[in-house]
Amino acid sequence: MISARLLTFSAVVAASALILWLVCARAALPQASAQGKLLEVRDSPSAPALAGSNSCAAAGCHGALRPQTDELVQHNELTVWVGEDKHALAYDALFSATA
C-alpha cells in the first residue's frame, strides 16, 4: 500500500510540474500574439511585402565605401561582399569550365 508521505510527495511534484507548465505556456502567449500582429501587417494591402536589398545597399546601411571602425557594424559589408569576397561569385563558378 502507498504510504501517505509518498502520496503527498507525488501530489506536490505533480502540482509543481503543472504550475511550471502553466507559467511557461503563459510566457509564450505575448510572443504568439505579436506574431499574429505581424501576420496581420503582412497581409495588409498597404504594407510592402519585401523591402529588397536596395534599401540595405545605401551608404547609411551596409553600402558605405569606407568602414566605420568606431561602430559594431562597419556599414561597408555590401561593398566588401561585391568587390572582394569570392563567395559572391560562387553561383557563377557553377557554370565555369572548372565546374
Backbone torsions as a table, in degrees:
resi	resn	phi	psi	omega
1	MET	NA	145.7	-177.8
2	ILE	-78.0	131.9	-179.4
3	SER	-75.0	159.5	-179.4
4	ALA	-65.1	-35.2	-180.0
5	ARG	-66.0	-42.6	179.8
6	LEU	-66.5	-40.0	178.1
7	LEU	-64.8	-43.3	178.2
8	THR	-64.2	-44.4	179.2
9	PHE	-61.0	-43.1	179.3
10	SER	-63.3	-40.4	179.2
11	ALA	-65.6	-40.2	178.8
12	VAL	-65.4	-42.7	178.9
13	VAL	-63.9	-44.0	179.9
14	ALA	-64.3	-42.7	178.9
15	ALA	-64.9	-40.2	178.4
16	SER	-63.8	-42.0	178.7
17	ALA	-64.1	-40.3	178.4
18	LEU	-64.7	-44.5	179.1
19	ILE	-63.0	-43.6	178.6
20	LEU	-61.6	-42.7	178.9
21	TRP	-63.2	-43.0	179.2
22	LEU	-64.7	-40.4	178.8
23	VAL	-64.2	-44.0	179.6
24	CYS	-66.0	-39.8	179.0
25	ALA	-65.9	-38.3	179.2
26	ARG	-68.6	-36.0	179.1
27	ALA	-65.9	-27.6	-179.6
28	ALA	-80.2	-16.5	-177.0
29	LEU	-62.9	-46.8	-179.8
30	PRO	-59.8	-35.8	178.7
31	GLN	-66.0	-41.5	179.7
32	ALA	-64.9	-39.5	179.3
33	SER	-70.1	-32.3	176.6
34	ALA	-66.9	-38.1	177.4
35	GLN	-66.1	-37.0	176.9
36	GLY	-62.9	-41.0	177.5
37	LYS	-65.4	-37.4	178.1
38	LEU	-62.7	-42.4	178.3
39	LEU	-65.0	-36.4	177.4
40	GLU	-62.9	-41.1	180.0
41	VAL	-66.5	-41.8	-179.8
42	ARG	-64.4	-34.7	-179.1
43	ASP	-79.3	-8.4	-179.7
44	SER	-69.3	134.3	-179.4
45	PRO	-67.5	-22.0	-178.0
46	SER	-85.7	-15.9	-178.1
47	ALA	-89.2	135.0	177.2
48	PRO	-69.3	141.6	-178.9
49	ALA	-72.8	-44.1	-179.8
50	LEU	-137.1	143.1	177.9
51	ALA	-84.8	-29.7	-179.8
52	GLY	82.5	169.4	-177.3
53	SER	-76.8	-18.4	-179.3
54	ASN	-61.6	-34.1	-179.1
55	SER	-70.4	-24.1	179.9
56	CYS	-97.1	-9.5	-177.7
57	ALA	-85.4	-3.3	-179.9
58	ALA	-67.8	157.7	-177.6
59	ALA	-62.0	-28.7	-179.7
60	GLY	-78.9	-9.7	-178.8
61	CYS	-110.0	-87.9	-177.9
62	HIS	-126.7	12.2	-176.1
63	GLY	-112.8	22.2	-179.8
64	ALA	-67.5	150.8	179.4
65	LEU	-77.5	-34.7	179.7
66	ARG	-118.4	142.9	-179.5
67	PRO	-71.0	148.8	172.7
68	GLN	-97.7	98.5	-172.3
69	THR	-75.2	-14.0	-178.4
70	ASP	-86.8	1.5	-179.1
71	GLU	-120.4	162.0	178.6
72	LEU	-64.8	-43.1	177.2
73	VAL	-99.1	128.8	-174.1
74	GLN	-82.6	-11.1	177.2
75	HIS	66.1	11.7	176.6
76	ASN	-120.9	21.8	-174.4
77	GLU	-62.5	-41.4	179.8
78	LEU	-66.8	-40.9	179.5
79	THR	-61.6	-43.4	178.1
80	VAL	-66.0	-43.1	-177.9
81	TRP	-60.6	-46.8	-176.3
82	VAL	-73.6	-40.2	-172.7
83	GLY	-91.2	-28.1	-170.5
84	GLU	-124.7	-26.8	-172.9
85	ASP	-85.4	120.6	-179.4
86	LYS	-68.5	-18.0	177.7
87	HIS	-65.2	-25.0	178.9
88	ALA	-66.2	-22.6	-179.6
89	LEU	-100.1	9.8	-174.8
90	ALA	-60.8	-42.0	-178.4
91	TYR	-66.3	-41.3	178.5
92	ASP	-63.4	-31.4	179.9
93	ALA	-64.7	-23.4	179.1
94	LEU	-65.1	-23.9	-177.0
95	PHE	-106.4	11.8	179.4
96	SER	-82.9	171.5	179.3
97	ALA	-65.4	-31.7	-180.0
98	THR	-65.9	-35.5	-178.2
99	ALA	-67.9	NA	NA
